[in-house]
Amino acid sequence: MRERAEAMVLASFVADTHALGIHWIYDMDEIASRYGRVDRLLPPQHSSWHAGKPVGAQTHYGDQTLLLLRHLASHRGFEADGFAREWRDRMESYDGYLDAATKATLENMRAGRPALESGSDSRDLSAAGRIAPVGYLYRDERDRLVETARVQARITHGAPEVAEAAAFLARVLWNVLNGKTPTSAIATVADAEPDSGIAELARRAMASVERDSREVALEYGQGCTVESALPLAIHLLSKYEGSLREALVENAALGGDGAARGMVVGMVLGAFHGRDAIPDEWIHDLQSYREISVLLEDLEATLQRSSNRAVETG
């Protein structure tokens, strides 16, 4: 399981940087005519919100995911107040794009709100899309994985559907890491929550597998919200379950918030297929690759210490 858990995290970061160059271009025809098949990492265009970042850098979503990974490694676990402080310190001096959710959360923190009441009212999927590091550390503790995914989302995104989406995806990851295919994992989690709005989004999205992805994107919307981005990500997971590369190339072609969708697609398919499914050239160009590798080694050492203690006290 460790190898697939590593791939889960790495694929999430790779998916984010794969979306960097054309992030928030909504015109699918423009993407096709200017960039063709996006099967490589691209620098952001000059008019982009991410202008000035190099090829292989992260969007602000990926940078916050890296911050979460650092927190888990340095604290040997998740601590809400500590993560909130570290998030605030980092984003107060961040030299990249600050989206509306980040700005609102910073204002709430400056006003003295506690960590779990500081999140903006944003419904963006991004906070649910950054949970791969949580999945790595708590891959043997389903309930802790789910609760931590939910809590870390609430620190920056207070809309309840974001925390529920994070919990839903955490359950999907746990099932995939434990042997289910992505589609069977999504169906299993959705069936266990028949009255959940997130589960209903997932079921509808899975039913769209035979439809053209552009048509589905226009139906759900290409934007950042859970209502748009999550079902489109699940559509891609269902339609391109057999190939991480094809799923991410198609994700880029659909435009809009490809970074949040891509992180979801990447982490689930990375957990399923393992590292060999991630294009070598994308890994080679990933700016944060060395740091990610070191931090995952630190997390693995934490897991080994916990395992040793359990044996000694058992």
Rosetta blueprint (number, residue, H / E / L):
1 M L
2 R H
3 E H
4 R H
5 A H
6 E H
7 A H
8 M H
9 V H
10 L H
11 A H
12 S H
13 F H
14 V H
15 A H
16 D H
17 T H
18 H H
19 A H
20 L H
21 G L
22 I L
23 H L
24 W L
25 I L
26 Y L
27 D L
28 M H
29 D H
30 E H
31 I H
32 A H
33 S H
34 R H
35 Y H
36 G L
37 R L
38 V L
39 D L
40 R L
41 L L
42 L L
43 P L
44 P L
45 Q L
46 H L
47 S L
48 S L
49 W L
50 H L
51 A L
52 G L
53 K L
54 P L
55 V L
56 G L
57 A L
58 Q L
59 T L
60 H H
61 Y H
62 G H
63 D H
64 Q H
65 T H
66 L H
67 L H
68 L H
69 L H
70 R H
71 H H
72 L H
73 A H
74 S H
75 H H
76 R L
77 G L
78 F L
79 E L
80 A H
81 D H
82 G H
83 F H
84 A H
85 R H
86 E H
87 W H
88 R H
89 D H
90 R H
91 M H
92 E H
93 S L
94 Y L
95 D L
96 G L
97 Y L
98 L L
99 D L
100 A H
101 A H
102 T H
103 K H
104 A H
105 T H
106 L H
107 E H
108 N H
109 M H
110 R H
111 A L
112 G L
113 R L
114 P L
115 A H
116 L H
117 E H
118 S L
119 G L
120 S E
121 D L
122 S L
123 R L
124 D E
125 L L
126 S H
127 A H
128 A H
129 G H
130 R L
131 I L
132 A H
133 P H
134 V H
135 G H
136 Y H
137 L H
138 Y L
139 R L
140 D L
141 E L
142 R H
143 D H
144 R H
145 L H
146 V H
147 E H
148 T H
149 A H
150 R H
151 V H
152 Q H
153 A H
154 R H
155 I H
156 T H
157 H E
158 G L
159 A L
160 P H
161 E H
162 V H
163 A H
164 E H
165 A H
166 A H
167 A H
168 F H
169 L H
170 A H
171 R H
172 V H
173 L H
174 W H
175 N H
176 V H
177 L H
178 N L
179 G L
180 K L
181 T L
182 P H
183 T H
184 S H
185 A H
186 I H
187 A H
188 T H
189 V H
190 A H
191 D H
192 A H
193 E L
194 P L
195 D L
196 S L
197 G H
198 I H
199 A H
200 E H
201 L H
202 A H
203 R H
204 R H
205 A H
206 M H
207 A L
208 S L
209 V L
210 E L
211 R L
212 D L
213 S H
214 R H
215 E H
216 V H
217 A H
218 L H
219 E H
220 Y H
221 G L
222 Q L
223 G L
224 C L
225 T E
226 V H
227 E H
228 S H
229 A H
230 L H
231 P H
232 L H
233 A H
234 I H
235 H H
236 L H
237 L H
238 S H
239 K H
240 Y L
241 E L
242 G L
243 S L
244 L H
245 R H
246 E H
247 A H
248 L H
249 V H
250 E H
251 N H
252 A H
253 A H
254 L L
255 G L
256 G L
257 D L
258 G H
259 A H
260 A H
261 R H
262 G H
263 M H
264 V H
265 V H
266 G H
267 M H
268 V H
269 L H
270 G H
271 A H
272 F H
273 H H
274 G L
275 R H
276 D H
277 A H
278 I L
279 P L
280 D H
281 E H
282 W H
283 I H
284 H H
285 D H
286 L L
287 Q L
288 S L
289 Y H
290 R H
291 E H
292 I H
293 S H
294 V H
295 L H
296 L H
297 E H
298 D H
299 L H
300 E H
301 A H
302 T H
303 L H
304 Q H
305 R H
306 S H
307 S H
308 N H
309 R H
310 A H
311 V H
312 E H
313 T H
314 G L
